[in-house]
Amino acid sequence: MAHALLKYRERLSQQTEKNYADLLHQNTRPHLQPSPPCHILFYSAMSTYSGGEESLIRLASALDHSQYKLSAIIPQEGLFSRRMRDLGVHVICPNRELNSPSAYNLLYLSRLIGELNPSLIHFNGLSGPLSIQCAALSGLPVVQHVRNANAAAYGEQLQVASAIISVSDFIRQCLRQADVPDSRIHVIYDGIDLARFDPRLFDKRAARLHLGLPLDVPLVLMTYRFVPCKRHDLVIEAFTLVRSRIPAAHLVLVGETSAQAPSVRDQVLAAIARSSLSTAVTFLPFQEDIRWVEAAADVQVLVSDSEPLGTCILEAMAMELPVIISDSGGLAEVVIDGQSGYVIPGGNSSVLADRLIHLLSSEQIRRAIGQAARQRIGNIASIQLCAQKTSALYQALTRSAYSCQVGPANDHPQAIFD
């Protein structure tokens, strides 16, 4: 069985690489058109809502629905499933945990894949071994979306995948170190809808009134869950230095407490109290529409220890909001230091403070960097470009799968049942 799967995957990967390059070279339209029907089945083990789920929703909205039939398996009902349905995606929510290795789950997933009869399965992040095994046994092409630098955590998912979408070149390097063949890795940045993330749709003063934020003060924004690697502590240290130079400056922290690290928010609150910043910091919960917060801010920061990409920064750049990021992870590929934002050494609060003071002190500099940032996103991370590249990959895989299936019968995974 393992030999048949590996042999089939290698043939599929080789053919896909050629088809994908040909399709991108021949067609530069925003949406490539496969021969209908092309049925894409998205699978997400996550029912909660974060950057990965938001990015999948944007991709689903940008694909040509007259050429693609879209379905999705999402374990639990919630915001994610509702928003996918709003796009016309056929969503299946069993309202149960599907990753546990039970006979029921094995039969349920196998039968569901058979009934849906997709052309291709697209896994959005970590999905668990059971779903991957069901996909492998189906013989269908599998796309694995990797948004995590810990390549080892994906295990069998990387072995089974016909093609892997890496959200940054940084992630591609991590996959290479895990001995994933480069021919199966395709770097496609998460796409941003520039028509929706447009600063001209919002008024800064109105946005601050809407959110209950101070009206006439320099405002720094950080939007992320409270987990250690996001380095809220570093931002608090830097902001303390900023306040010594710009006493009116205000900090807005948007995000929720992580179940994996419930004490981090309390640690941030304690650091704020020690620095006498309680009146200078506002906490906001998760925002379904982050554009209001971005429209209200003057600068956004994200100085994580390691960031695969950072969708919130791409969104901020599209909104012409100057950003400051650390030099670790994938964001350093997107932000051109000194032109479309600032890239600083990781863990350095004094440099972060200097860059914040520099930006908060000049509206002209903020405007110039913000405009360059939006142009940068349009060039490398628009939703149209993301959809075009992903559509080309879908086409390449489905064409390759057909050519492989009409090859030697004993090379196909289904041969193990014959």
N, C-alpha and C positions, 0 to 999 in steps of 0.2 A: 504493500500500500504506500509506504513512505517513498519507495523508489519511483512508483508511478506518479505520485504528486510532484516530486522534485523534478522529474524529467519533463513533465507537462509544463510546470512553472517556468523552467529554463527556456523551453521552446517559445512559450507565450511571451516571456520577457524580451527575448531577442527580436521577435517579430514586432512587438509593441514599440520598441525603441526606434526601429526604422519607420514604422507608420507614423509615430508621433512627430518625428523630425520632418517627414514629408508634409504632414498636414499643417504644421505651423509655418513651414516655408511657403506652401501653396496658397494659404488662406489667411488673410489678416482681418477678416470681418469680426465684429464683436461676438457673433454667435455662429459657430460652425453647425452645419445641418447634417445630422446622420440620417440614414435611411430609416424611416419610421417602421415599426415602433421601436424605440429604444427606451427600455424601462429601467430606471435607476432606483435601487433600493438602498436608502440610507439606514445605517444602524448606529444608534448612539446608546451607550450604556448609561449615560448621564441623563437624568430627568431634570436636574437643576439647571440654572441659566447662568452662563458666563461667556467669556470671549469666544470659546470654541463653538458654542451653540449659536451665538449671534452670527458668527462668520458663516456657519452652515446655512442659516436662514437667508443671509444675503446671497449666497451662491444659488440656493434654490429659487430665489426671486429673479435672479439674473439669467438663468437658463431659459431657453426658448420653450415654453410649455406646449407649443404646437408641435414641437419635434421630440420632446421628452415627456414620458410619463414618470411621475415621481411618487415614490412611496417611502415611508419611514417607519422603523420600529423604534419606539421610545418606551422604556419600561413603565413609567408612571405619568399620569396626567399632570399638567401644570402649564406654566407660561410658555415653555418651549414647545410643547405639543399644540397648544392653542395657536401660537404664531405660525407654526408650520401649516396647520389646517387653513388659516386665513389666506395662505398663499395658494391653496388648492391642492396641497400635498395630501395623499391618502395616508393617514397616520394610524398605526396600530399600537394601542397601549394596553398590554395585558394586565397592568397594575400589579405586577409582581416582579421580584428580583429574578433576572434571567441568567445571571452569571454563575449561580450555584450549580455544581455538577450533579444534577438529578436526572433520572430517567424521564420524568415529566418534561423538564425543560428541553432535553435532547429531542424528544418526539415532537414537542410543540414547535420548536424552531425549525426542525427539518420539514415538518408538514407545512409550516407557514411559508418557508422559502419555496417549497414546491407549488403551493397554491398561487402565490404571487407571480411566480415564473419570471423573475427579473432578467434583464440582459447582463446586469453587473451589480455587484454589492460594494457599497462605499462605506467603510467603517470610519466614523468620526472620532478618533482618539482611542484610548484604551477600552477594550470591549470584553475581555475575558476569554479563556480558552474554549469554552463550550460553543459560543457563537462562531468563533473562528473555525473550529472543527466542522461544524455544520456547513459553513460556507465552502470549506475545502472539499468536502465530500460531494457538494452539489456540482463541482466541476466548473462553476462560473468564474469569470474574471473578478478579482478582488482588488479594490483600491483601499490602501491604508493611509489615513491622514495622520501625520505625526506632528504633534504640537508640544512635545515634551522632550527635554534634553536627555532624559534617562532612557536611552534606547533599550537597555537590558530589560526594562519593565514590560516591553511589548512582547518579548519572547516569541512564541509561535506566530504571532500576528505578522511579524516581519518575514518569517519563513514562508508563510502561506501567500502573502500579498503578491499579486501579479505586478503591481506598480505602487510606489509609495510617494505621496505628496508631502514634501517637507515645507514647513511654513517659512523657512529661512535657510540661508547657506550655512549658518551656524548649526542648525539641526542636521543639515546634510553631513557636515563634518563629524557630528556625533554618531550618525548612522554608519559612516565609513569606518569609524573606529570600532564599531560593533560588527565589522566584516560584512556589511550589506553591500552588494555589488552596486557600483555607481550607475550602471545602466538602468536600474529599477527606481532610482531616486529622481524626482522631478520637483524643483523648487518653484512653488507658486505662492506668492504672498497672499494673505487674506485680503479680500477686496473691500474697498470703501466706496460707497455710493456718493459721489461728489455732488450730485443734485440734491441729495438729502442732507448731507453734511456741508452746508453752505452758510457761512457767517452772515450773508445778506438776508437770511430768513429770520434773523433774531436781532433784537436791540439789547445791548448790554445792561442798561439800566432796568429795562422791563424784566430781563432774565433774573437779575438780582432781587427785584421785588417779588417775582414769582417764587423764588426759593427762600426768601426771608434773609438774604445776605446783606452785609453792609454796602451802602451805595457808592460812596466816594472814597474808597481806599484801594491801595494796590492789593490784588487778590491772587494768591498762589493756590494751585489745585493739585491734589493727588487722588487718583481714583483707583483703588485696588483693595482686595480682601486683606484682612488683618492676619497676615502670616509672616513668620520671621524673615524669609528671603526677600520680601518687598522693601525692607529697611525703612520702616516708618521712624525708627529711632534716629537714623541718619538725617532724615528730613527735619525732625524736631530740633536736632543739634544745629543744623544749618539755619533754620528759621529763627532760632534764638539769636544768632549772629546778625541775621537780616534786621531783626527788630531793633538792634542797637544802633543801626544806621537809618532805618526807615521805620520809625515807631508806629506808624499807622498801618503797616502791612498786616494782612489777615490770611490765615491758612484754612483751607477747606479740605477735609478728609472724607471721601466718599467710599463706602464699602461696608461689608458685613463681617461679623465675627466668624472665623472658620471653625468648623466642628473639630478639625484636626489640631487646631492651636487656639483653644478658647481663651488662653491667658494673655495673648498678644495685645488685644485691645486694652486690657487693664494696665499692661505695662506702658502702653502709649499714653494713657490717661495719667499715670503716675509721673511720667517724664514731663508731660505738659504742666502738671502742678508744680513739680520741682523747679521748672524754668519760669514760673509765674506767667504762663501763656494762656491760662484758662479763658480769658476774655478775648483772646486773639485767635482762637481756633473754633471752627464750627464743624460738627460731625453731621453728615447726611447719610441716610441709608441707601441701599441699592436703588438706582434710578432706572426705570424702564426706558426713559428717553434721556440719554446722557448729554444730548446737545444743549439742553438748557444750562447745565452746569458749565460746559465748555464755553458757551457764549458769555457767561458771567465772569469768567476768569481772565487774568492777564498773562499768566504763565502756568504751564503744567510740568510736573516733575515725575520721573519714574527711575529710581536708582537701585533697582533690584540687584542682588548678587549674581543672578543669571536669569535672563529673560529670553524665551524662545523667539518671541516677536514683540508682543505687546500691542494688542488691537486698540487699546485706549489711546495710545500715542499716535497711531495712524489716524484715528478719528480726530484727535486734537489738531494734528497738522492740517487735515482737510478743512478744519474750522478756522484756519489761519491763526492758531494759538501757538506761540513760541514754546518749545519744549526743551527740557534738560534731561538727558538720560545718562546712565552709566555705560562704560565701554565694554560691558560683559553681555554676551548673548547676541541675538539677531538684530536688535534695534540699531546697533552701530552701522549696519549695512544700509539702513534707511535714512538716517539723519546724517547730513553732511555738516561736520563741525564748523560753526561760524557762519554757515550759509542758511541751512534750513533748520537750525537748532544748535544746541551745544551738547557735545559728548565729553564727559568728565571721567577721571579715574574712579573706579569703584571704591567705595568706602571712604571717600574724602569729603568730609562735611565742610571744610573751609573753602574748597574750590566750588562746591555747590553754592555756598553762601555768596561767594564773589560773583558767580554767574547770575544768581537771582537778583542781587543788588544792581548789577549792570543792566539787566532787562527791565526791572521795575522802575529804574531811573530814567528811562527814555522810551516814550511812546513811538518815536520815529524808528528806533531800532526794532522794537517789537513788531511794528507794522511790516517792515522790510523782511524780517525773518519769517513772519507768519505767511506772507505772500509767497515766499520761496518754498516754504514747507508745503503749502497746498499744491503748488506746481509739481513738486517732487512726488507727492502721492499720485497725482494724475499721470505721471510718467511711468511709475513702477507698480502701483498698487490700487488702481481703479478697479471697481467691480466688473467693468466690461473686460478688462485684461484678464482678471482672474477667471471669469466665465469662459472666455475664449480659450485659454490654456487648458482649463479643466475639461471643456467640451472636446478639445482635440485629443486629450488623453482618453476620454471615454470612447471616442471613435476608434482610436488606435487599438484599444483593448478589445472592443467588440469585433473589429475586423480580424485582429490577430487570433482571437478565440475561435472564430469560424474557420480560419485557415488551418489552425492546429487540430481542430476537431475532425476535419476531413483528411487529416494525415493518418499515420499508423494508428489503428484502433487501440492497440495495447499501450499507447502513450498517454491516453486520456484517463483521468481519475476514475471515471465511471467503469473503466475496464475491470476494476477490482471486484465489481459485483457480477461480472459476466461469467 
